[in-house]
Amino acid sequence: MRVCVFCGSSAGKGSGYLAAAEDVGRTLTAAGVGLVYGGAGVGTMGAVADAAVAAGGEVIGVIPQSLVDREIAHPGLSELHVVADLHERKAKMASLSDAFLALPGGAGTLEELFEVFTWAQLGLHAKPIALLDVGGFYRPVLEMLDHMAAEGFLRPEYRDMLIVETAVERVLDRYKDYSPSRPKWARSDEE
C-alpha cells in the first residue's frame, strides 16, 4: 500500500506541524506503507520524507521540472519522478497511490485535496481521503464543508467521505474500513 501525502512547502508556525509530518513519515514506514508526495526537500514535505527515509521506508516523490530547476527536489528518495507541470504531478501522484492524506498546508495542499475529493465524488477513483487535523487546523475547512452541505451544494454522504482524525495510526485503521459513496450523477435522483 502507498499513501499520497499532501502537505506544505513551508514549516508553518511553531514546531507542531513539522513534528506531525515527521510522525506521519515514521508511522507509515513502521506500518509497511509507502509514501508518495510532492518530491520537495523543504517544509513539511521535506520533514515527512526525511522521517520516512530515515526509518527505511519507500518514498516516492513527484515534482515538476520547474521546481527541480529551483533546486528544491529532495535528493535522497527511493524514486523521484520529474514531470512537466503541476497537473501531471497530481495525476502521477494519484496513480501511484492507494489512499490520500492531507496534512496542514497552504493553497497548494488545499487544491490537491479538493481535486482528489472532487474526483472521488465523480467516481474517478474509489480511494479513501483523510485529513490529519493537527491542532484543529482543518476546523474552518470542515465548517465550510458543513455549510456547503447545509446549503445544498454538497451532499452529506460526500461530506462524510472525508476521514478526519488527529492521529495517523487512526487514519490507517479507517482506511481499512473505507467504503466509497456512489458517484455523483450515477443516481437517477441527481439534479
C-alpha positions, 0 to 999 in steps of 0.5 A: 500500500502507498499513501499520497501525502499532501502537505506544505512547502513551508514549516508553518508556525511553531514546531507542531506541524513539522513534528506531525509530518515527521510522525506521519513519515515514521508511522507509515514506514513502521506500518509497511506503507509507502509514501508518495508526495510532492518530491520537495526537500523543504517544509513539511514535505521535506520533514515527512520524507526525511522521517520516512527515509530515515526509518527505511521506508519507500518514498516516492516523490513527484515534482515538476521540472520547474521546481527541480530547476529551483533546486528544491527536489529532495535528493535522497528518495527511493524514486523521484519522478520529474514531470512537466507541470503541476497537473501531471504531478497530481495525476502521477501522484494519484496513480501511484497511490492507494489512499490520500492524506492531507496534512496542514498546508497552504493553497497548494495542499488545499487544491490537491485535496479538493481535486482528489475529493472532487474526483472521488465524488465523480467516481474517478477513483474509489480511494479513501481521503483523510485529513490529519487535523493537527491542532484543529487546523482543518476546523474552518475547512470542515465548517465550510464543508458543513455549510456547503452541505447545509446549503445544498451544494454538497451532499452529506454522504460526500461530506462524510467521505472525508476521514478526519482524525488527529492521529495517523495510526487512526487514519490507517485503521479507517482506511481499512474500513473505507467504503466509497459513496456512489458517484455523483450523477450515477443516481437517477435522483441527481439534479 
